[in-house]
Amino acid sequence: MEYSLNLATGQVSEFAPSTAPMAAPTDTTSIVIYRRPDAAPDQPVTLLVDGQVVGTLRGNEYVVIPWTDKKKELALSARTAQETTYRFHPNFLAGNYLDCRLVSATQAAPRLRLVLAEEGAVHVAELNPAKE
């Protein structure tokens, strides 16, 4: 009997040999958009990726989006009365954290800012310590 070793988990299982080629696993990274309390924490900010709604943020909330396309640029938009779009190629070696903020209660468009993974992880942990 042949065995296989899962390099991600270390799990060993019986392996039935096949003549079909095995598909390589898809690499996935996380895009974490978070919003700390800002000038208008109760005003919802709608998040869109390539024009498709992926979530809504209020103060003290975050959204995690999985991303698998290493070649495609991600177009992340944040919308209130107006829309701001941030385009970037996600990092597949570390998490991608974006700070979403309304600078003033009367500001029409939210601000999106890419932050270091370490900084973003700390801010997300502060938002919801019960999940950590």
C-alpha positions as CSV (number, residue, x, y, z in Angstrom):
1,M,0.0,0.0,0.0
2,E,1.2,3.5,-0.8
3,Y,0.8,6.5,1.5
4,S,0.6,10.2,0.9
5,L,1.8,13.0,3.2
6,N,-0.1,16.3,3.3
7,L,2.7,18.9,3.6
8,A,0.3,21.5,5.0
9,T,-1.1,19.4,7.9
10,G,1.4,16.6,8.2
11,Q,-1.4,14.0,8.0
12,V,-0.5,10.6,6.5
13,S,-3.2,8.7,4.6
14,E,-3.5,5.7,2.4
15,F,-3.0,6.7,-1.3
16,A,-4.6,4.9,-4.2
17,P,-2.3,5.5,-7.2
18,S,-3.9,7.1,-10.2
19,T,-2.9,7.6,-13.8
20,A,-4.6,11.0,-13.9
21,P,-2.4,14.0,-13.0
22,M,-3.1,15.6,-9.6
23,A,-4.3,19.2,-9.6
24,A,-2.1,21.6,-7.7
25,P,-3.9,23.2,-4.7
26,T,-5.0,26.7,-5.2
27,D,-3.1,29.3,-3.3
28,T,-5.4,31.7,-1.3
29,T,-4.6,34.9,0.6
30,S,-6.9,36.9,2.8
31,I,-7.9,40.5,2.3
32,V,-9.0,42.0,5.6
33,I,-10.8,45.3,5.5
34,Y,-11.4,46.8,9.0
35,R,-13.0,49.9,10.3
36,R,-12.2,51.3,13.7
37,P,-14.4,53.9,15.3
38,D,-14.2,57.0,13.2
39,A,-16.1,60.3,12.6
40,A,-19.3,58.5,11.6
41,P,-19.2,55.0,13.1
42,D,-22.9,54.3,12.5
43,Q,-22.8,55.2,8.8
44,P,-22.5,52.0,6.8
45,V,-19.7,51.6,4.2
46,T,-20.5,49.2,1.4
47,L,-17.5,47.2,0.1
48,L,-17.2,46.0,-3.5
49,V,-14.7,43.9,-5.3
50,D,-14.7,44.3,-9.1
51,G,-18.2,45.9,-8.7
52,Q,-19.7,43.0,-6.7
53,V,-20.8,43.8,-3.1
54,V,-18.8,41.7,-0.6
55,G,-19.9,43.3,2.7
56,T,-20.8,46.3,4.7
57,L,-18.8,47.9,7.5
58,R,-19.7,50.0,10.5
59,G,-17.3,51.2,13.2
60,N,-15.6,48.3,15.1
61,E,-16.2,45.7,12.3
62,Y,-14.2,43.9,9.7
63,V,-14.7,41.8,6.6
64,V,-12.4,39.0,5.3
65,I,-12.3,38.2,1.6
66,P,-10.4,35.2,0.2
67,W,-8.4,36.0,-3.0
68,T,-6.9,33.3,-5.3
69,D,-5.8,35.1,-8.4
70,K,-2.1,35.9,-8.2
71,K,-2.0,37.6,-11.6
72,K,-5.1,39.8,-11.3
73,E,-5.1,43.2,-9.7
74,L,-7.8,43.6,-7.0
75,A,-10.1,46.6,-7.3
76,L,-11.6,47.2,-3.8
77,S,-14.2,49.9,-3.6
78,A,-15.7,51.5,-0.5
79,R,-19.0,53.3,-1.0
80,T,-21.1,55.8,1.0
81,A,-22.6,58.7,-0.9
82,Q,-19.5,58.6,-3.1
83,E,-17.1,55.8,-3.9
84,T,-13.3,55.3,-3.4
85,T,-11.4,52.6,-5.2
86,Y,-8.1,51.1,-4.1
87,R,-6.2,48.9,-6.6
88,F,-3.4,46.6,-5.7
89,H,-1.8,43.2,-6.2
90,P,-2.4,41.2,-3.0
91,N,0.5,39.7,-1.1
92,F,0.3,35.9,-1.0
93,L,3.1,35.6,1.6
94,A,1.2,37.5,4.3
95,G,-2.3,38.8,5.0
96,N,-3.5,42.0,3.4
97,Y,-5.0,44.5,5.7
98,L,-6.8,47.7,4.7
99,D,-7.9,50.4,7.0
100,C,-11.3,51.9,6.0
101,R,-12.2,55.2,7.6
102,L,-14.5,58.2,7.3
103,V,-12.4,61.2,8.2
104,S,-15.3,63.4,8.9
105,A,-19.1,62.9,9.3
106,T,-19.7,65.1,6.3
107,Q,-17.0,63.5,4.1
108,A,-18.5,62.0,1.0
109,A,-16.0,59.2,0.2
110,P,-14.3,56.7,2.7
111,R,-10.6,56.4,2.7
112,L,-8.9,53.0,2.2
113,R,-5.3,52.6,3.2
114,L,-3.1,49.4,3.0
115,V,-1.3,48.8,6.3
116,L,1.4,46.4,7.4
117,A,0.1,43.0,8.2
118,E,1.4,43.3,11.8
119,E,-0.4,46.6,12.3
120,G,-3.6,45.3,10.7
121,A,-3.6,42.1,12.8
122,V,-3.3,44.2,16.0
123,H,-6.2,46.5,15.0
124,V,-8.5,43.6,14.1
125,A,-7.7,41.8,17.4
126,E,-8.7,45.0,19.2
127,L,-12.0,45.2,17.4
128,N,-13.1,41.7,18.5
129,P,-10.9,40.2,21.2
130,A,-13.4,37.4,21.9
131,K,-12.6,35.8,18.5
132,E,-8.9,35.7,19.1
